[in-house]
Amino acid sequence: MLKGSCMRGKCLCGEVEFVVSGTLPHIYQCHCSLCRKATGSAANAALIVPSENFQWVCGQDRITSYVGTDYRSDFCSKCGSPLPNPLRGRAEYWIPVGLLEDNTSLEIAAHLHVGSKASWDAVASSGVQYQEAPDLESLLKVLRQNADT
């Protein structure tokens, strides 16, 4: 059972729902070619939460996964929306922020792979910009820094 305040998220068709609880970290955007292909956009926007702050509400039977060498994408088998997935070997979940019902208090704290962004992509000035990706611990530190202010 999740404790504290909860924020609900769901896919486009509403078949898959989840909740996250606690203080949410800041967002990162990844501008790499894999994320562009997975989203059809300039970048993905996501946050990472501890597993104990994440819970599926319904629709887990609708989740389909694509797993590449260094990439995983979970999505709704009905509408195709990207879905949260557990980070490999860690007790944390990757959450696409576009699925959250109320994201008014979220801020971008980091931009990853700006060195390989699309030529038409204009990276926002807010947040730390990384030419590639920092190691996960460094990224988590940036995302969690002052997230509860």
LODO-168807 format. One record per residue: residue in three letters; x, z, y of N, C-alpha, C, CB in turn. Coordinates in steps of 0.1 Angstrom, whole numbers, plus 5000, padded with zeros to 4 digits. Glycine has a CB too. Layout:
<nodes>
alaXZYXZYXZYXZY ...
</nodes>
This chain:
<nodes>
met500850004988500050005000500950005012499050125000 leu500649915022501349915034500950025044501249775041 lys501950075051501650175061501850125075502650305058 gly501250195084501350155098500450035102502850125101 ser500749985114499949865118500249745110500149835133 cys499249665108499449535100499049415108498549545087 met499749305105499449175111499149085099500649125120 arg498049015100497548925090498148785092496048925089 gly498348715081498748575082498048495071500348565080 lys497848365073497248285063497548135065495748305063 cys497448065055497747915055496547845062497847865041 leu496747715064495847635072494447635066496347495072 cys494347625052492947625046492447765044493047555033 gly493247875046492748005044492748065030491448025050 glu493247975020493248025006494248125003493447904997 val495448125011496548215008496648305021497848145006 glu496548435018496648535029497648645025495248595032 phe498248705036499148815034499148905047500648755032 val499749015045499849105057501349155058498849225056 val501749175070503049235072502849365081504049145080 ser503649465079503449585086504749635092502949695076 gly504549735100505749795107506149715119506849805098 thr507249745125507749675137508349545132508849765144 leu507849435138508349305134509649275141507249195138 pro510549215134511849175141511549055150512949145130 his512549015157512448895165512548765156513648885176 ile512248655162512148525155513548455156511048435160 tyr513748375146514848275147514248135145516048305137 gln514948035151514547895148515747835142514147825162 cys515547755132516547675125516347535128516647705110 his517447465133517347325138518047235128517947315151 cys518347275116519047195106518147085100519547285094 ser518746985094518046865089517046905078518946765084 leu517347005070516447045059515147105065517147155050 cys515347195075514147255082513347145089514647365091 arg514047055095513246945102512446865091514246845109 lys513046835080512246765070511146845064513246725058 ala511346975062510347065056509147085065510947195052 thr509447085079508347115088507846985095508847205098 gly508646885095508246765103508346785118506846725099 ser509146885121509246925135510746935139508447055138 ala511046975151512446995155513047115149512447015170 ala512347215145512947335139511847415132513647425150 asn512247505123511247605118511447735126511447625103 ala510347805127510447935133509948045123509447945146 ala510848145121510548245111511048375115511248195098 leu510648475107511248605108511448665094510248705116 ile512148765093512548825080512148975080514048805077 val511349015070510849145069511249215056509349155071 pro511449345056511649415043510449395033511949565045 ser510749385021509749365011508649465011510249364997 glu508949595014507949695015507049675027508649835016 asn507349595036506449565047505649435045507249555060 phe505649385033504949255030504049275018505949145027 gln502849215019501949225008501049105008501049355009 trp500849044996499848934995498448994994500148854981 val497548925001496148965001495348884990495548955015 cys495548754991494948664981495648534981493448644984 gly495348454970495748314969497148294963495748264982 gln497748394957499048374951499048264940499548504945 asp497948244934497848134924497847994930496548154916 arg497747984943497847864951499247824955496947864963 ile500247914953501547894958502347804948502348024959 thr502947694954503847604947505147614954503247454947 ser506247604946507647614951508447484949508347734945 tyr509247454958510347364957511647434959510147244968 val512547424949513747494949514947394948513947604938 gly515747384959516947294959518147384956517047224972 thr519347324958520547394956520647524965521747304958 asp520447504978520547614987519247624995521747604996 tyr518147584990516947584998515747614989516847445005 arg514847684994513547714987512447694997513547854981 ser511347634993510247615001508947644993510147475007 asp508247744997506947784990505847724999506847934987 phe504847674993503747615001502447624994504047475005 cys501347615001499947614996499747484989498947645007 ser499247494976499047374969497747294973498847404954 lys496947364981495747294986496047225000494647394988 cys496547305010496747245023498147205027496247335033 gly499147255019500547225021501247315031500647085026 ser500547415037501247505047502447575040500247605052 pro503547585048504647665043504247805041505947655052 leu504747875031504348015029505548105028503548025016 pro505348235030506448335029507048325015505948475031 asn508348355014508948365001510048465001509548224996 pro510348524990511348634989512748564991511248704976 leu513648634998514948584999515748614986515748655011 arg516448514982517148524969518148644968517948394966 gly517848734959518748844956518648954967520148804956 arg517548954974517349054985515949114985517749004999 ala515749224990514449294991513849255004514549444989 glu513749135008513149085020512448955018514349065031 tyr511448935028510648815027510948725040509148845026 trp510948595038511048505049509648465053511848375045 ile509248475065507848455070507848345080507248585075 pro507148235078506948135088505948195099506347995083 val506448205111505648275121504348205126506448305133 gly504248075123503047995127501848045119503347855125 leu502048115108500948155099500348285104501448175085 leu501048355113500548495118499348475127501748565124 glu498348555125497148545133497348595148496048635127 asp498248695150498548745163500048755165497848885166 asn500548655172502048655174502448675189502648525168 thr501548735197501848755211503048835215500648815217 ser503548925206504649005210505948955204504349145205 leu505948845198507248795192508048715202506848705180 glu509448725200510348655208511448585200511048755218 ile511948475205513048405198514348475202513048255202 ala515048515192516348585194517548505190516348715187 ala517348395182518448315177518048175173519048385165 his518948085176518747945172519947915163518747845185 leu519547865151520647825141520847675140520247885127 his521947635136522347495134522047405146521647445122 val522347465158522147375170523147265171522247465183 gly524247275163525247165163524747045155526447215156 ser523647065147523146945140521646925143523246975125 lys521246975155519846945159519546805162519547025172 ala518346765161517946625164518246585178516446605161 ser518546465181518946415194517846445204519346275194 trp516646445200515446465208514946605209514246375203 asp515646695203515346835203515946905215515846905190 ala515146975223515647055235515547205231514847025248 val516647265228516647405224516347495236518047435217 ala515447585234515147685244516347765248513947775240 ser516347805261517547885266517448025261517547875281 ser516348075256516248215251516948225238514848265251 gly517648335235518248355222519648315221517348295212 val520348375212521748335209521748205201522448445200 gln522648115205522747985199523947975190522747865209 tyr523747945177524847925167524947785163524548015154 gln526147735164526447595160526047565145527847555162 glu526247665137525847655123524947775121527147655113 ala525147845109524347965107525248085105523447955094 pro524948195111525848315109525548365095525548425120 asp526348465091526048525078524748605080527248615073 leu524048625069522748685069522748825076522148695056 glu523648905073523749045079523849035094524849125073 ser524648945099524848925114523548875120525948825117 leu522848785113521548735118520548845119521048615110 leu520448925108519449035107519749135118519449105094 lys520949155121521249255132520749205145522849275133 val520949075148520449015161518949015161520948865162 leu518248985150516848985149516149115151516348915136 arg516849215146516349355147516649425159516749435135 gln517649375167518149445179516949445189519349375184 asn516649565194515649585204514249515201516049525217 ala513949495188512649435184511549535187512749395169 asp511749655187510649755189510549795204510849875181 thr511149725213510949755227509849675234512249735235 
</nodes>
